[in-house]
Amino acid sequence: MTQPQNRRAFLAGFTAASVILAFSPSARAWLSEPEAAADAVPLPPLDGQLLFAPDDLGAAADDFGHILHHTPFAVLLPGSIADIRRIVRFAHAHRIPIGGMSMIGNTHSVYGQSQVEAGIVINMASLAAIHEIDEDCALVDAGVRWVDLLAATTPLGKSPPALTDHIDLSIGGTLSVGGIGGQAFRHGMLVDNVLELEVVTAQGRLVACSPTRHPALFHAALGGIGQFGIITRARVRLVDVPGMVRRYTALYSALVDMMADQEMLMDDGRFDYVEGFALPAEGGGWMYQIEAAKYYAPGQPPDDAALTGDLGFAPSTLTAEDLTHFDFANRIAPLVAFLKSIGAWELPHPWIDTFVPGSQAASFIQSVLDQTTADDMGGGPILIYPFKRAAVTAPFVALPDEPTVYLFSLLRTAPPPAVPDLLAKNRAIYETLRDLGGKRYVASGVPFTSADWQDHFGAAWPAFVHLKHRFDPRRVLTPGPAIFD
Ligand SMILES: Cc1cc2nc3c(=O)[nH]c(=O)nc-3n(C[C@H](O)[C@H](O)[C@H](O)COP(=O)(O)OP(=O)(O)OC[C@H]3O[C@@H](n4cnc5c(N)ncnc54)[C@H](O)[C@@H]3O)c2cc1C
C-alpha cells in the first residue's frame, strides 16, 4: 500500500533524524515540536522506542530477497506488548494515514512481505523471551528464534516436533507463513504444532486464543501472513527427542526413483526426517540426492542396512554422519556463515517455493528442471520432498487438494541484473503449477496480484475476507503481500 501524498505530509517539516513527539490530526502531520500545532496529540509514552533514523528505516526497507524496498515512516522497537497496543490504538484513534503496519520477525522474507511504505514496522526481535518450558510445550514471545528455543529445550531432551531447515527464523514470522521441514510428513508444519497464541488485533485488543478460545482468530493468525493481528506470544508443542541423529544422503540418477523411495519412507515412517534435492550433474542436467535422518539415543545407533538396504539409490553414494540433535537441526548454520563471509547473503534471492499435487509432481518438477540451468540457481539449492496433506490443518495455508503434496523450491541466488528475468521465470512456473492445481508457498518471491491471491485461497477466500473485516477493518496490517490492493 503506497500513499505518496500522505508520505509527503509525514515528512514535511522535519528530517528523518528528528525526534517525533506528536501528531496533528488537522494538518495530518507528524511533529518534532508539539507547539507547532494547536491540536497536536502527543505520542503515547513507550517502554521501548520509535525509531526514525535513516539507517533504521533503511534496514526495515530490506529483507533477505534484496529485491523490493519500501521505506517505512518509523520502526517500533517495542519494550512490551503494551507498546504494540499503544501504537496500534494511537494510529487507529487518530485515523493516522499510515501506509499500514507490518512486523519484522527476522526479515527472511524474499519479496517485501514484511515491508510497508510510509507506515510503521514493528521489530518483534525486541520481544524475545522464553517464558516457560513445560513437559510438552513452551510459552515464547514471537520474536524468539527457533534456534534459541531449541538451545533451551535441548538440555531437557525436548524439541519442537517440526522445524524448518534454517532455524534462525522468528517464531512469529514462521507461524505467519506456515513453516515446513523434513518432519512435515509426520508432524505437519510449524503452524500445526501450536497450542495457543496471543494476538494484538488492528484495534489494539490483546486476545489470547486457541482451538477452543477465540478459535476464529487462532486459526486465522496461523499462516495468515500477518493479516489479522500481530502475534505476540505462542505456546508451541514440544516432544521428547533422543540426543543423537544419523543423517543419510545418497544419489539417484532418475527423479522418479528418488520420489518413489521418498514416498515409501513417508508411508512406512522408518525415518524421522525425509527431504531431497536436485544437484547439478557433471556434463549438465540434474541428479537427485535423498536426505533422511534417524533419531537415536547415545550408544544405540540405528541399523544402516535395515534402514537403507531396500532403497534404490546408487550404493556407492551412500553417506552416513552422526550429529547431536541440536547440530542436525542447526545444520545450515555453517553454510549460512560461509555465504555471509563471501557476500552471497547480500545478493538478491528470487526464490520460488511451490506445493505440487502428488499426481503431477514427477512430470511438473522434471519439466521445470529441464528448463532450469545451474546458472539460474547461482549455487542455491533445489528442494524436493513429499508430505501428507492431512498433516497440515491450518485453513489459510493453501495446498493442493491431494493426499500427497511435494514441496518443490528453487532457492536462487542471483546478481541484480538477472532478477527481472528470474522473477518472470518464477511467474511462468507458478502459472503452469496453478493450472495443475498447485499452490505457491507465501514466503516465496512470485509477483502476485489481488486476483492471484483470490485464486490462491480459492474456497477459503470469502472466510479470509470476512475475518480481515472483523480483525482489521481498515486493512492496515501487513500490506507487503498486496493481498487487498
Ligand atoms: C535461509 C532461509 C531458509 C529458510 N528455510 C525455510 C524452511 O526450511 N522452511 C520454511 O517453511 N521456510 C523457510 N524459510 C522461509 C521463512 O520461513 C519465511 O521467510 C519466514 O517468513 C521467515 O520468518 P522471519 O522471522 O524472518 O519473518 P519475516 O520475514 O520477518 O516475516 C514474515 C511475514 O510474517 C509477518 N510477521 C512477522 N512477524 C509477525 C508476527 N509476530 N505477527 C504477525 N505477522 C508477523 C511479516 O510482516 C511478514 O509478512 C527460509 C528462509 C530463509 C531466508
The ligand as an SDF file (V2000), in Angstrom:
LIG
                    3D

 53 58  0  0  0  0  0  0  0  0999 V2000
   17.8770  -19.1020    4.5250 C   0  0  0  0  0  0  0  0  0  0  0  0
   16.3890  -19.3340    4.6740 C   0  0  0  0  0  0  0  0  0  0  0  0
   15.9360  -20.6130    4.9120 C   0  0  0  0  0  0  0  0  0  0  0  0
   14.5710  -20.8460    5.0360 C   0  0  0  0  0  0  0  0  0  0  0  0
   14.1370  -22.1220    5.2730 N   0  0  0  0  0  0  0  0  0  0  0  0
   12.8310  -22.3610    5.3830 C   0  0  0  0  0  0  0  0  0  0  0  0
   12.3570  -23.6850    5.6190 C   0  0  0  0  0  0  0  0  0  0  0  0
   13.1050  -24.6480    5.6880 O   0  0  0  0  0  0  0  0  0  0  0  0
   11.0240  -23.8490    5.7410 N   0  0  0  0  0  0  0  0  0  0  0  0
   10.1440  -22.8200    5.6720 C   0  0  0  0  0  0  0  0  0  0  0  0
    8.9600  -23.0270    5.8260 O   0  0  0  0  0  0  0  0  0  0  0  0
   10.5690  -21.5770    5.4320 N   0  0  0  0  0  0  0  0  0  0  0  0
   11.8780  -21.3360    5.2840 C   0  0  0  0  0  0  0  0  0  0  0  0
   12.2850  -20.0610    5.0220 N   0  0  0  0  0  0  0  0  0  0  0  0
   11.2860  -19.0220    4.8230 C   0  0  0  0  0  0  0  0  0  0  0  0
   10.8510  -18.4430    6.1500 C   0  0  0  0  0  0  0  0  0  0  0  0
   10.0730  -19.3640    6.8770 O   0  0  0  0  0  0  0  0  0  0  0  0
    9.9890  -17.2160    5.9230 C   0  0  0  0  0  0  0  0  0  0  0  0
   10.7200  -16.2560    5.2100 O   0  0  0  0  0  0  0  0  0  0  0  0
    9.5130  -16.6500    7.2310 C   0  0  0  0  0  0  0  0  0  0  0  0
    8.6280  -15.6110    6.9530 O   0  0  0  0  0  0  0  0  0  0  0  0
   10.7130  -16.1600    7.9640 C   0  0  0  0  0  0  0  0  0  0  0  0
   10.4370  -15.7190    9.2350 O   0  0  0  0  0  0  0  0  0  0  0  0
   11.0040  -14.3190    9.6980 P   0  0  0  0  0  0  0  0  0  0  0  0
   11.0590  -14.4170   11.1590 O   0  0  0  0  0  0  0  0  0  0  0  0
   12.2420  -13.9230    9.0150 O   0  0  0  0  0  0  0  0  0  0  0  0
    9.7570  -13.4610    9.2310 O   0  0  0  0  0  0  0  0  0  0  0  0
    9.6730  -12.1050    8.4200 P   0  0  0  0  0  0  0  0  0  0  0  0
   10.2580  -12.2960    7.0810 O   0  0  0  0  0  0  0  0  0  0  0  0
   10.2220  -11.0040    9.2140 O   0  0  0  0  0  0  0  0  0  0  0  0
    8.0950  -12.0020    8.3210 O   0  0  0  0  0  0  0  0  0  0  0  0
    7.3430  -12.8570    7.5190 C   0  0  0  0  0  0  0  0  0  0  0  0
    5.8930  -12.3620    7.4010 C   0  0  0  0  0  0  0  0  0  0  0  0
    5.2480  -12.5150    8.6490 O   0  0  0  0  0  0  0  0  0  0  0  0
    4.8730  -11.2470    9.1700 C   0  0  0  0  0  0  0  0  0  0  0  0
    5.1900  -11.3120   10.5950 N   0  0  0  0  0  0  0  0  0  0  0  0
    6.4100  -11.3610   11.1750 C   0  0  0  0  0  0  0  0  0  0  0  0
    6.2810  -11.4590   12.4960 N   0  0  0  0  0  0  0  0  0  0  0  0
    4.9610  -11.4620   12.7560 C   0  0  0  0  0  0  0  0  0  0  0  0
    4.1940  -11.5150   13.9530 C   0  0  0  0  0  0  0  0  0  0  0  0
    4.7760  -11.5990   15.1350 N   0  0  0  0  0  0  0  0  0  0  0  0
    2.8360  -11.4890   13.8440 N   0  0  0  0  0  0  0  0  0  0  0  0
    2.2280  -11.4160   12.6450 C   0  0  0  0  0  0  0  0  0  0  0  0
    2.9050  -11.3430   11.4870 N   0  0  0  0  0  0  0  0  0  0  0  0
    4.2530  -11.3690   11.5460 C   0  0  0  0  0  0  0  0  0  0  0  0
    5.6980  -10.2240    8.4180 C   0  0  0  0  0  0  0  0  0  0  0  0
    5.0950   -8.9600    8.3500 O   0  0  0  0  0  0  0  0  0  0  0  0
    5.7960  -10.8700    7.0560 C   0  0  0  0  0  0  0  0  0  0  0  0
    4.6250  -10.6610    6.3050 O   0  0  0  0  0  0  0  0  0  0  0  0
   13.6460  -19.7880    4.8910 C   0  0  0  0  0  0  0  0  0  0  0  0
   14.1080  -18.5010    4.6290 C   0  0  0  0  0  0  0  0  0  0  0  0
   15.4640  -18.2790    4.5180 C   0  0  0  0  0  0  0  0  0  0  0  0
   15.9490  -16.9120    4.1800 C   0  0  0  0  0  0  0  0  0  0  0  0
  1  2  1  0
  2  3  1  0
  2 52  2  0
  3  4  2  0
  4  5  1  0
  4 50  1  0
  5  6  2  0
  6  7  1  0
  6 13  1  0
  7  8  2  0
  7  9  1  0
  9 10  1  0
 10 11  2  0
 10 12  1  0
 12 13  2  0
 13 14  1  0
 14 15  1  0
 14 50  1  0
 15 16  1  0
 16 17  1  0
 16 18  1  0
 18 19  1  0
 18 20  1  0
 20 21  1  0
 20 22  1  0
 22 23  1  0
 23 24  1  0
 24 25  2  0
 24 26  1  0
 24 27  1  0
 27 28  1  0
 28 29  2  0
 28 30  1  0
 28 31  1  0
 31 32  1  0
 32 33  1  0
 33 34  1  0
 33 48  1  0
 34 35  1  0
 35 36  1  0
 35 46  1  0
 36 37  1  0
 36 45  1  0
 37 38  2  0
 38 39  1  0
 39 40  1  0
 39 45  2  0
 40 41  1  0
 40 42  2  0
 42 43  1  0
 43 44  2  0
 44 45  1  0
 46 47  1  0
 46 48  1  0
 48 49  1  0
 50 51  2  0
 51 52  1  0
 52 53  1  0
M  END
$$$$
